[in-house]
């Protein structure tokens, strides 16, 4: 559902809807990120109360109209509205798949479970981005790239209704074997995850910066490459390689974090992302841009499942889903902050300056993780619930 927009929509904004400024162009990402972040927060809390499956189905019901709106959109405002619905869909559906996998695997294999989840999601993002770019290159930019989205939404809804079982009961078993933790209100979980616990704070800020740079790559890099006279198929290739590598590499990095630990994979991943972002503006040519996409995919794969696993290591089973929701609030809030900030900076100083600023911020985030975060593994360590 996200991949169908990734290569085509930033180009469509200028080509068909006459969106001239970078900040206006990135409005669909900012809207998506803000709505998804707030929905993540609600999803984590509500799933502790209502169970997982009902919220998953609700997310697919909300997301079902998205491809139809994109196909029929008469103005850019309709595209932004479609991304409001997409943000709710992603906030519910992706949050619940994460929470349900954490429920199922227990504490020993969280990195593996998160690697599998993010592998499946981002490999699909890559394939959908490639497909939408191919369909757009055939001449019909406005409608053809989004027809597959009807199949995506239908499959998501049907699979959730017919095959998914609720997993909340699994937390009862884990709770029975967990050290006693203090009961925490939602407000306390919000404060712990956002600020009070140094590890959860480190994870939240790294997640926010990760999606901040991902939003910039989603919105501005296709415009940068179009300015270098790349064809839509070439742009789609670069846009697909990044999430493709990101998805596939998580099959390695997720389990690796169960063996090596979380902290240094997170810090090194942020630094790898920073180097990759610089490649996009410091070099020229398909070879350099493909190298940047591959490097960025590897760096993000080091970070993405590891951050989720670290939250699960620290949070008590009684309030873990709420903590995941708060973390995902900050992580996906990065889309909104990055889209607004980078758009304004690009309008004022140019695309290259905006992208370099994001690279510097990403490198600094890795320094924060290295200096502030506590290691949450090895597994033999007794969990320390704040």
N, C-alpha and C positions, 0 to 999 in steps of 0.2 A: 504493500500500500504506500509506503514511503518511497520505495525505489522508483515507482512510476513517475514521480515528480523530479527525481534527483538530477537528471541530465537535461530535461526538456524545459521545465517550468521557468528557470531563470532566463532562458533565451526567449521563451514565449512572451514573457513580460514585456520585453522591448519590441519584439517583432510584431505581435498581434494586438497588444493592449496599450502600446505607446508609453510604457512606464520609463521615465527618463532618469530619475535619480536613483542612486544605489540604496539609499535608505528606504525609499518607497518600494523598490524591487524586493528588498529583504523583509518587507512587512509580513509576507506570508509565513516566513520562517519564525519571525518574532511572535506572531499570533499562535502558530503551532506550538512553539516552545513554552509560551506562557500558559496556554490552556493545558498542555500535556503535563507540565510541572504541577499545576494545582490539582489536576486529576490524579496524578501519582500520589499526592499527599492524601487525598480522600480515599483512594483505592486501598492503600495500606491499612488505614484506620478502619474502613468499612469492612474489609475482608476479615478482620479479627472479630467483627460483630456478626456479619451476615454469612460468612463462608465465601469460598473462592468462585465456585462455578457460576452462580447467578450474575456476579459482576462481569465475568468473562463474556457471558452471552449478551449482557447489556452493552458491553463495549462493541461487539460486532453489530448489534442492531443500530447503534449510533453511527458506526462507520460505513454501513451499507450504502447510504446515498452519495458518498464522496465521489466515486468515479462518474456517476451520472451528472453531478453538479459541474465537475471539471469539463466534461464533454459539452455540456450545454451553456457554459458560462458566457454571458454576453458582455461582462466587464470584469476588471481586475478585482472589484469588491466581492464578486461571487467566488473567485479563487480563494480570497482570504477567508470567506465564510466556510468554504469546503475544508480549509485547514483548521478551523475551529473544531469541526466535527472530527477531523483526522486526529487532532490533539487529544480529544476525549477518547476516541477509539484506541489510540496508542497508549494513553495513560492507564486505561483499564486493562486492555488485553495484554500488553507486554508486561505490565506490573504483575498481573495475576499469573502469567506463565513463569515469571521469575520466582514469585512467592511459592507457587505450587511445586516447582522443582526443588526448592530449598526444603519444603515440607517432606518431600519424598526421599531424599538421599540421606538426611541426617548429617552430623557434623564432619564425618570423615571424608566426604567427597564433594564438598560444596564447590570447590574450584572446577572440578570436572563437570558438575551439573551446569554451572554458569557458562563454562566454555561451550558445552553442547547447545545451550539455549541461544547464546549470542552467535554461535556458528550458524545455526539454522536461520536465524533472523537476518544476519547481514549477508550471508550468501544469497538469500532471496532478494535483498535490497540490490545487490550487485546484478543479479540476473534480470530483475525488473528494470533497472536503469539501462542496461544494455538493450533490452527488448524495446523499451520506449524510444530510445535513440534511433534504433533501426527503423521503427515504424514512422518516426518523424522524418527521417532521411528519405523516405519514399514519397514525401511531398505533403502529407496531411498532418500538419503540426498540431492543429487545435483539438482534434477528436481521436484520431487513431492511436496515439500513445496511451490513452486512458481506457480503451476498451478492455484490455486484460484485467484492469482493476475490478470490473464487474465479476469476473471469475474469482479473483482473490477474495473479495468480500463475501461471495456466496460460499466458497469453500470454508472460510474461517467460521462463518455462522453455522454451517451444517456440521462441521467437525466438532464444534463446541457443544452443540445441542445433543448430538448422537453418541459421542465417544468419551467426552471428558467427565470424570468423576471428581467430586469435591475431595480435597486433601486436608482440610482443616483438622480432621480427627488425628492425623499423624502427629500434630504438635502435642497432643495429650501424652503419647508415648515418650516423646523426647523430653517433655517437661518433667515426667516422672523420674528420669535419670539425670536431670540437670541439677546443679547446685541451686539452692534457694536464692532467688533474686528478689530485691524489693519490688513491690508493686509500683508501677509507674503510670501516671496519668498521661493523656495524650500531650498535654502541655510540657510535662517533664521529658517525654521522649523527644519532642521537638527541640527543646533546649539542649538535651544531651547530644543528640545527633548533629545539631548545627554548631554547637560552640563548647559546651561544658566538658565533654570527653575529648581529649586531644586527638585520639585515633580517629574517632568518628568525624571530628572537625576536619582533619587532614584528608580523609576520604571524600567528604562532601565538597571541599574546595577543589580537589583534583577532578572529581566528576564534573563539577560545574565548568571548569576550564576545558576539560576534554570536549564537552558538547559545545562550548563556545567556539572552539576552533573547528569542530565538525560543521557547525552552522555556517561559518565563514567559507569553508571548503564547498559546501553545498550551494551557497548563494553566489559567491564572488568568483570562485575559480572558473566555472563555466564561462563567465563574462570575460575574465582575463584571457582564457584560451581562445574565445571567439575573436577577441581583439588581435590575437596573433595569427588570425586567418585559418584556424583549424576548422575542419568540416564538422557537422553535427555528429557524424559517426565517430570521428576521432575524439571529440569531446566526450561522447558517451562511453568510449573505451576507457579514457582516463577516469571518468566518474564511476565506472563499474569496477575497475581494478582495485581502487582503494577499499571499498567495502568487501570486495571479494577476498582480498588478502586478509583483511581484518576478520572476516568470518572464518576462513579456513584456518588461520593461525591460532584461533582460540581453542581449537581442538588440542593444541600443544600447550599453550600458555595457561589455560585453565587448570589442567591436571598438574602442570609444573608448579603452580602456586601452592598446590597441596603438599608438594615435596620441599620446595625451596623457601616458602614463605611469601608473604604478600608485599612487605614494605619496599624492598629494593626493586621488585618487578614494577611496582607503581612508579617510583621515582625515575627509574631508567626508561620506562615507557613514555613518560612525559617529556624527558629530554630527547628521546628518539623522535617524537612527534615534532618538537621544535625544529630539529635539524631538517626534517622532511618538509615542513612548511617553508623554510628558507629556500629550499631547492626550487620551489615553484616560482620564486621571484628573482633568484640569483642566476639561473641558467636559462637556456632557450633550446627548444627542439623537443620532439616527441620522446627521445631517449631520456632526457633529463626529467620531463614531466611524468613519464611512466616510473622512473626511479623514485621520484618524490611520492607518487601514489603508493608504490610498494612499501617504501619506508614508513609512510604514514600509517598504512594498514598494519604493519608489524608493531609499531609503537602503540597504536590504539588497542591491538589485541593483547599486548602485555598489560594494559591498564584495565580494560573494560570488565572482564569477568572477575578479575582480582579485586577490584573495588567492591563489587557486590558480595563476594565471598568474605571480605574483611568485615563488612557490616554485619553479616550473619555470624561471624566468629564472636563478635563483641556483644551483640544484642541478645537478651534473654528470650527464650522461646515465647514467653507470655506476651512480649511486645515487639517481637522481631519484625512482623509484617508492617507494623507502624513505623519502625525505624527504617526499613527498606523504602517505605513511602516517603519519609522525610528526606532520605538521601536522594531519591529520584526527583523530589521537588527541586533540590539544589542542582542536581546534575542537568535536568532538562530545562531548568531556568537559564542555563548557559546558552541555550538556543536564542532565547529572547534577548538576554544581555548582549550576546555576541552580534546578533543581527542588528540591533539598534546602534550599538557602539561602533561596530565596524562599518555600518552603512554611513553613519555621520562622518566618521573619519575618512572613509573613501571619497565622500563628496567634497570634503575639505582639502585632503592632501593627496588623494589618488589611491587607486587599488593597491599598488605595491606597498605603500606606506602602511595601509590598514592591515595587510597580510603580515608584514614584518612585525607590527606591533603585537599581533596575536601570537606570533612565534616567540617573542620575548616574554609575554605573559605565560605561555605554556612552559617555558624553561623555568621561570620563577616558581610556578606551581610545583614542579618537581623538586625544587630546593626546599619548599615548605614541607612536602611529604617526607623528604629525607631527614629534615631537622626536627620535625614535631611528632611524626607518627611512631607509635610503638608497634613492634612486630606482634602479630596475632597468632602465629604458629611458631614452633612445631606443634603437631597434633597432641603430643604427649603433655603439653602444657595445660594446666587446669584453666578452663575458661574464666575470664575475669569480667563479670557482669557489672557494669557501673550502676 
